[in-house]
Amino acid sequence: MKKTLWLLTIILTFGLVISACANPEDGGDSSVDGDEASEEDGVVTLDLWNRYPELRAPFDRLIEGFEEEHPDIKINKQDLPLESHEAQFQTALSDNSLPDLFTTAADLQELVEVDAVKDLDEVFTDEVRGEFVEGTWWENGTTLDGTAYVFPFVSPKSGAMVMYYNLDVLEQYGLSEDDIPQTWEEFIEVGNTIYEESGESIYPLAWNNEAWSNDSLVNMMGTAISPNTPWRFDYTEGQPSISTEGKVESAEYLKQLQQENIMDPTSTEVSTIDAEANFAAGNNAFWFSGNWTGTQLYNDHGFENWGVAELPTKDGEPYYYPAARQADGLQVSNNTEHWEEVKVFLEYALDNLHEELYVKSGTGVPAKKDVGGEPPYDQYNDIVALMEELAIPVPKPAQDNLNTVEFERSYNDSLGFAGIGDPVVGYLAGAVDDIEAEIEELDEQAQGTFETTLEEYPDVSSDDYKFPNWEPFTPYTLDDYEELD
């Protein structure tokens, strides 16, 4: 009999979307080891590690408010360096010196297996869990076997790529928001207008050479053509799906934009950070990115005259992003000596964290429902509305079989590639001639690795990846899982 829990498989990675949206400048407060929480003059100090650069200042404000309300508890926050946070976390994990609190940085199942993280059910009762967005609680993300181990930060309905447009550039060349393109053809037409009217000085699209960004865009655009593959699995066939018509055509469309002077020719040489800066400076009219970009445009670049819309697709058909692909949040060391004080902080955070860290900063979509606060820029609510529309829950095999968590970890470790981002970057740079053949080769590799890995896991089968009652673009809910029992 299949389980009827709200589960979802994901391997927590270090900085895929987060690294892309973060300010690379390091910073932070004084550093101490996790086992040095102290009690002096009746004051308990809790150590907290934060690996998210964009949350440094918001965390400071949250902690300041907490310490004013609870003067007997101090929070010693250390902001981990962007380039070395993973190594620092793994070292602390191996020598049993994790701080009292730390932001998510590793696969949850692995942490539970080594008894490194504390069960948070005492804080996250059924009533409290109901205060969060549907889909927030999922296996190997925020829960394991139904037990909560993560204080969720971000809504599962986050992470979809959208199109940002520079109103200064559009208005300069006689265009308005009424001219925002919805199809690939319209995007080229608008792009040609900008390029020609600017005397060939403005390339319409800012783009970049980072594999994760190219992979994300091609996968999302591709769902408008091949909706059965929301990312890298086809849940109707129950097998990996690296090569689809949608992905190939989307990659070829990027090449067309490059060849027709719609894409900035420097795109194969610059990072996402540089491309975003070019867009904000008025060197480009459009930029494809995620929900984190709004706050960066506002805070990092001081740019306010922009808007946001869905990505253009081949024929204007809808596209989507699989909700809850990553769990961002706060965890507690199982070795903390100050659980009662940690609980006080977590309970304060339940009332204040999401407003301070996400709404007031405009950084993202909070996991908690009905969060108050005034966002710093007007377009914040437009971004939230797009995430609600575009991030859609899809089937996850771990809902019915927890063994797929370990299976997928082994499968991904054996696969040898993370996605199709590198081939797409190579295609744009001229190093790959036939992108379709390149992607098909990866698809064959994925199929073979999948079958080989299945042989090593007798408790997992391809049937665990088949969901006959799933319809693309329709949120897959707990009731749909129960229907399969």
QUIFENGI-V734812 format. One record per residue. N is the residue number from 1. PHI is phi as a letter, one per 40 degrees, with the letter a starting at -180 (none if undefined). D_FIRST is the distance of its C-alpha to the first C-alpha in Angstrom with 1 decimal. Layout:
# QUIFENGI-V734812
N|PHI|D_FIRST ; N|PHI|D_FIRST
This chain:
# QUIFENGI-V734812
1|none|0.0 ; 2|c|3.8 ; 3|c|6.5 ; 4|b|9.2 ; 5|c|12.2 ; 6|c|15.2 ; 7|b|15.4 ; 8|a|17.8 ; 9|c|19.2 ; 10|a|22.9 ; 11|c|25.5 ; 12|c|28.1 ; 13|b|31.4 ; 14|b|34.9 ; 15|g|37.0 ; 16|c|35.8 ; 17|c|36.3 ; 18|c|37.9 ; 19|d|40.5 ; 20|c|41.5 ; 21|c|42.1 ; 22|c|43.7 ; 23|c|47.4 ; 24|c|48.1 ; 25|c|50.7 ; 26|c|49.9 ; 27|a|50.6 ; 28|i|49.6 ; 29|c|50.7 ; 30|c|51.7 ; 31|b|49.4 ; 32|b|48.4 ; 33|c|45.8 ; 34|c|42.6 ; 35|c|43.7 ; 36|b|47.1 ; 37|d|46.1 ; 38|b|49.2 ; 39|b|50.5 ; 40|b|54.2 ; 41|f|56.2 ; 42|g|53.0 ; 43|b|51.4 ; 44|c|48.0 ; 45|b|47.4 ; 46|b|43.9 ; 47|c|43.5 ; 48|b|41.5 ; 49|b|41.0 ; 50|b|40.7 ; 51|b|40.1 ; 52|c|40.4 ; 53|d|44.1 ; 54|c|43.8 ; 55|b|42.8 ; 56|c|45.7 ; 57|c|48.0 ; 58|d|45.5 ; 59|c|44.2 ; 60|d|47.8 ; 61|c|48.2 ; 62|c|45.1 ; 63|c|46.2 ; 64|d|49.7 ; 65|c|48.5 ; 66|c|46.3 ; 67|c|49.2 ; 68|c|51.6 ; 69|c|49.3 ; 70|b|48.5 ; 71|c|51.6 ; 72|c|50.4 ; 73|b|47.5 ; 74|b|48.3 ; 75|b|46.1 ; 76|c|47.2 ; 77|c|45.7 ; 78|b|45.9 ; 79|c|45.3 ; 80|c|44.2 ; 81|d|46.1 ; 82|d|44.2 ; 83|c|45.0 ; 84|b|44.1 ; 85|c|41.4 ; 86|c|38.7 ; 87|c|40.9 ; 88|c|41.9 ; 89|c|38.3 ; 90|c|37.3 ; 91|c|40.5 ; 92|c|39.8 ; 93|c|36.2 ; 94|c|37.5 ; 95|b|40.3 ; 96|g|38.3 ; 97|b|40.6 ; 98|c|38.5 ; 99|c|40.1 ; 100|d|38.8 ; 101|b|37.4 ; 102|a|36.7 ; 103|c|35.3 ; 104|d|32.2 ; 105|a|33.1 ; 106|a|30.3 ; 107|d|26.6 ; 108|c|24.9 ; 109|d|22.5 ; 110|c|25.7 ; 111|c|27.5 ; 112|c|25.0 ; 113|c|24.9 ; 114|c|28.7 ; 115|g|28.7 ; 116|c|30.9 ; 117|b|29.6 ; 118|c|29.5 ; 119|c|26.7 ; 120|b|28.0 ; 121|c|25.9 ; 122|c|29.2 ; 123|c|30.6 ; 124|c|27.6 ; 125|c|26.5 ; 126|d|24.3 ; 127|c|27.6 ; 128|c|29.0 ; 129|d|25.9 ; 130|c|26.4 ; 131|c|29.8 ; 132|b|28.5 ; 133|d|27.9 ; 134|d|24.4 ; 135|g|22.5 ; 136|c|24.5 ; 137|c|21.7 ; 138|a|19.5 ; 139|c|18.0 ; 140|g|20.7 ; 141|b|23.2 ; 142|b|23.9 ; 143|b|20.9 ; 144|a|18.8 ; 145|f|15.8 ; 146|g|17.1 ; 147|c|20.6 ; 148|c|23.5 ; 149|b|25.8 ; 150|b|27.9 ; 151|c|30.3 ; 152|c|29.8 ; 153|c|33.0 ; 154|b|32.3 ; 155|d|30.4 ; 156|c|27.5 ; 157|c|29.7 ; 158|a|32.3 ; 159|h|33.5 ; 160|c|34.2 ; 161|c|37.5 ; 162|b|40.2 ; 163|b|43.9 ; 164|c|46.6 ; 165|b|50.1 ; 166|c|53.5 ; 167|c|55.5 ; 168|c|58.7 ; 169|c|58.4 ; 170|d|57.4 ; 171|c|60.3 ; 172|c|62.8 ; 173|b|62.3 ; 174|g|62.2 ; 175|b|58.5 ; 176|b|56.4 ; 177|c|52.8 ; 178|c|53.2 ; 179|c|53.4 ; 180|c|50.1 ; 181|c|48.6 ; 182|b|45.3 ; 183|b|45.4 ; 184|c|46.3 ; 185|c|49.5 ; 186|c|50.5 ; 187|c|49.8 ; 188|c|52.3 ; 189|c|54.8 ; 190|c|54.8 ; 191|c|54.9 ; 192|c|57.9 ; 193|d|59.7 ; 194|c|59.3 ; 195|c|60.2 ; 196|c|63.3 ; 197|c|64.5 ; 198|c|64.3 ; 199|g|66.5 ; 200|g|63.7 ; 201|b|63.4 ; 202|b|60.0 ; 203|c|56.9 ; 204|d|54.4 ; 205|b|51.1 ; 206|c|50.7 ; 207|b|48.2 ; 208|a|47.4 ; 209|b|46.7 ; 210|c|43.5 ; 211|c|40.6 ; 212|c|37.9 ; 213|c|39.7 ; 214|c|40.3 ; 215|c|36.7 ; 216|c|35.5 ; 217|c|38.0 ; 218|c|37.4 ; 219|c|33.6 ; 220|c|34.0 ; 221|d|36.8 ; 222|c|34.9 ; 223|c|32.1 ; 224|c|34.8 ; 225|b|35.2 ; 226|b|31.8 ; 227|c|29.3 ; 228|c|26.2 ; 229|b|26.8 ; 230|c|26.8 ; 231|a|27.7 ; 232|b|27.0 ; 233|b|23.8 ; 234|b|23.4 ; 235|c|19.9 ; 236|c|20.6 ; 237|c|21.5 ; 238|g|19.2 ; 239|a|22.1 ; 240|d|25.0 ; 241|a|27.6 ; 242|c|30.8 ; 243|b|33.2 ; 244|b|33.2 ; 245|d|36.0 ; 246|c|35.8 ; 247|c|36.1 ; 248|c|38.9 ; 249|c|40.8 ; 250|c|40.4 ; 251|c|41.8 ; 252|c|44.6 ; 253|c|45.4 ; 254|d|45.9 ; 255|c|48.4 ; 256|c|50.1 ; 257|c|50.6 ; 258|c|52.1 ; 259|c|54.4 ; 260|c|55.6 ; 261|g|56.6 ; 262|c|53.9 ; 263|c|52.2 ; 264|d|54.3 ; 265|c|55.6 ; 266|c|55.1 ; 267|d|51.3 ; 268|c|50.9 ; 269|b|52.7 ; 270|b|51.4 ; 271|c|48.4 ; 272|c|46.3 ; 273|c|48.6 ; 274|c|51.7 ; 275|c|50.5 ; 276|c|49.6 ; 277|c|53.1 ; 278|c|54.7 ; 279|c|53.0 ; 280|c|54.0 ; 281|c|57.6 ; 282|g|58.0 ; 283|c|57.9 ; 284|a|55.1 ; 285|c|53.8 ; 286|b|50.1 ; 287|a|47.4 ; 288|c|43.7 ; 289|a|41.7 ; 290|c|39.0 ; 291|c|39.1 ; 292|c|40.8 ; 293|c|43.9 ; 294|d|45.4 ; 295|c|46.2 ; 296|c|47.6 ; 297|c|49.9 ; 298|c|51.1 ; 299|c|51.4 ; 300|c|52.1 ; 301|b|54.2 ; 302|g|55.6 ; 303|b|54.8 ; 304|b|54.0 ; 305|c|55.0 ; 306|a|51.7 ; 307|b|48.9 ; 308|a|45.3 ; 309|a|43.6 ; 310|c|40.8 ; 311|c|41.2 ; 312|c|43.1 ; 313|b|41.0 ; 314|d|42.1 ; 315|b|42.6 ; 316|g|41.8 ; 317|c|38.2 ; 318|c|35.7 ; 319|b|33.9 ; 320|a|31.2 ; 321|b|29.8 ; 322|c|26.2 ; 323|c|26.0 ; 324|f|25.3 ; 325|c|26.2 ; 326|a|27.9 ; 327|b|27.8 ; 328|b|31.4 ; 329|a|32.0 ; 330|b|33.3 ; 331|b|31.9 ; 332|b|33.4 ; 333|c|34.3 ; 334|c|32.7 ; 335|c|36.3 ; 336|d|38.0 ; 337|c|40.6 ; 338|b|40.8 ; 339|c|37.5 ; 340|c|39.2 ; 341|c|41.4 ; 342|c|38.5 ; 343|d|36.7 ; 344|d|40.0 ; 345|c|40.0 ; 346|c|36.4 ; 347|c|37.0 ; 348|c|40.2 ; 349|c|38.4 ; 350|d|35.9 ; 351|c|38.9 ; 352|b|40.9 ; 353|c|39.3 ; 354|c|37.9 ; 355|c|41.2 ; 356|c|43.3 ; 357|c|41.4 ; 358|b|40.3 ; 359|c|42.0 ; 360|c|45.5 ; 361|c|45.4 ; 362|g|43.9 ; 363|c|41.7 ; 364|a|38.4 ; 365|c|35.9 ; 366|c|34.7 ; 367|c|31.2 ; 368|c|32.3 ; 369|c|33.0 ; 370|f|36.5 ; 371|c|38.3 ; 372|c|42.1 ; 373|h|44.9 ; 374|b|47.2 ; 375|c|46.4 ; 376|c|49.3 ; 377|b|49.5 ; 378|c|49.2 ; 379|c|46.7 ; 380|d|43.9 ; 381|c|42.5 ; 382|c|42.7 ; 383|c|40.6 ; 384|d|38.0 ; 385|c|37.9 ; 386|c|37.4 ; 387|c|34.5 ; 388|d|32.8 ; 389|c|33.3 ; 390|c|32.5 ; 391|c|29.6 ; 392|b|26.5 ; 393|c|22.8 ; 394|b|21.0 ; 395|c|17.5 ; 396|b|16.7 ; 397|d|14.2 ; 398|c|13.8 ; 399|d|12.1 ; 400|b|8.8 ; 401|a|10.2 ; 402|c|13.1 ; 403|c|14.5 ; 404|c|15.9 ; 405|c|18.4 ; 406|c|20.2 ; 407|d|19.9 ; 408|c|21.6 ; 409|c|24.2 ; 410|c|25.1 ; 411|c|25.1 ; 412|c|27.4 ; 413|c|29.6 ; 414|c|30.2 ; 415|c|30.7 ; 416|g|34.3 ; 417|a|34.6 ; 418|c|33.2 ; 419|i|33.6 ; 420|b|36.4 ; 421|c|38.7 ; 422|c|41.1 ; 423|c|41.7 ; 424|c|42.3 ; 425|c|44.8 ; 426|c|46.4 ; 427|c|46.7 ; 428|c|48.5 ; 429|c|50.7 ; 430|g|51.7 ; 431|c|50.1 ; 432|b|47.5 ; 433|c|49.0 ; 434|b|46.1 ; 435|c|43.1 ; 436|c|41.1 ; 437|c|41.5 ; 438|c|40.8 ; 439|c|37.4 ; 440|c|36.5 ; 441|c|37.3 ; 442|c|34.9 ; 443|c|32.2 ; 444|c|32.7 ; 445|c|32.6 ; 446|c|29.2 ; 447|c|27.7 ; 448|c|29.1 ; 449|c|27.9 ; 450|c|24.4 ; 451|c|24.3 ; 452|c|26.0 ; 453|c|23.8 ; 454|d|20.6 ; 455|c|22.4 ; 456|c|22.6 ; 457|b|19.0 ; 458|c|17.0 ; 459|c|13.7 ; 460|b|14.4 ; 461|b|15.1 ; 462|c|16.8 ; 463|c|13.8 ; 464|c|12.7 ; 465|b|16.0 ; 466|b|15.8 ; 467|b|15.3 ; 468|c|16.8 ; 469|c|17.2 ; 470|c|19.2 ; 471|b|22.9 ; 472|d|25.3 ; 473|g|27.3 ; 474|b|24.8 ; 475|d|23.1 ; 476|c|19.4 ; 477|b|18.1 ; 478|d|15.3 ; 479|c|15.2 ; 480|c|14.8 ; 481|c|11.6 ; 482|c|10.2 ; 483|c|11.6 ; 484|c|9.4 ; 485|c|6.1
